[in-house]
Amino acid sequence: MANHTISRIFSFDKANLKKVDNLLNQEGIRLDKNLDYTCAIFDENHEIIATGSYFGNSLRCLCVSSNHQGEGLLNSIVSHLIEEEYALGNFHLFVYTKTCSAKFFKDLGFTEIAQIDNQISFLENKKTGFPDYLASLKKPMGHSEKVAGLVMNANPFTLGHQYLVEKAAAENDWVHLFIVSEDKSLVPFVVRQKLIKAGLAHLDNIIFHETGPYLISQATFPSYFHKEESDVIKSQAHLDTAIFIKITQALGITKRYVGQEPTSQVTAIYNDIMAQELEKVGLEFEIIPRKTISNQTEPISASTVRTAIKEDNWNLLEQLVPKTTLDFFQSKEAQAIIDNIKNTDNVIHY
């Protein structure tokens, strides 16, 4: 191992990125679309024999050539990535890995949060991280028969989101609303949270939570385990649901609500899996049809809102969002976000 040096592979280094990609493909992995940092170990012929990356505070695309297993290369790669993360101030780290490799990470101090079908495991390097998160979640005093749960990105908060939460609030004693706190949306988390709370201020049985690092968006879920995009969606749906079930047990949630996405195959797959998994543990699951624009059949969506903002269509925007959201986007505070939306080529996405 003394002869091996770990080198950073920069995004402009197309030749070595291709070598990384080739090694991953040989070992049944693909290069993830979301990476902040990639490194590799080269042999004497300048061929890559081990590689690893990270995105945010999650380790990804860890791989060692089959011809060099048992040489301690993976340990070196992971140790290097952890050092780099720590240097950035990221001390709470996560890894998605094949379950057959989970023991390796457990030996390095990682703890498994959840796994699916003995295939993929989700781990963190903080032993009490997820239990501490569960313990921190607020819940009402006393026992309630009907307790609902929703997970919402709200990029930004629309009349459709408001309608969904109002329905859940009317049908339950309490609603636990989890706001995706990962900051990878065009509308920053601090603003999304503000708009959600403002748009639901008239309801008195909503308990707001941040998802933290445990429930992440489809936009940044690791994709390197699977060749088919549909398999990536299925993996996230299974993992998200496994984590959500643990949350329901901590909070006494009895029902999950989601909004219908009639044009999204991704969400259709996601909802099918969630319905099956929640039913197995006796939890109700309801898909609520989307609220539509007044006198029209077109469903209200955050993508439509972002498009209206991009096109300066304020008349349409008034029909899509609550007054609280509209007031924000008409304020000086929103100008940087509006500029960002206008400078983004594609605003029709998750």
Buried (B, 14 or more C-beta within 10 A) or exposed (E): EEEBEBBEBEEEBEEBBEBBBEBBEEEEBBBBEBBBBBBBBBBEEEBBBBBBBBBBBBBBBBBBBEEBEEBEBBBBBBBBBBEBBEEEEBEEBBBBBBBEEBEBBEEBEBBBBBBBEEEBBBBBBBEEBBBEBBEEBEBBEEEBEBBBBBBBBBBBBBBBBBBBBBBBBEEBBBBBBBBBBBEBBBBBBEBBBBBBBBBBEEBEBBBBBBBBBBBBBBBBBBBBBBEEEEEBBBBBBBBBBBBBBBBBEBBBBBBBBBBBBEEBEBBBBBBEBBBEBBEEEEBBBEBBEBBBBEEEEEBBBBBBBBBBBBEEBEEBBEBBBBEBBBEBBEEEEBEEBBEBBEEEEEBEEB
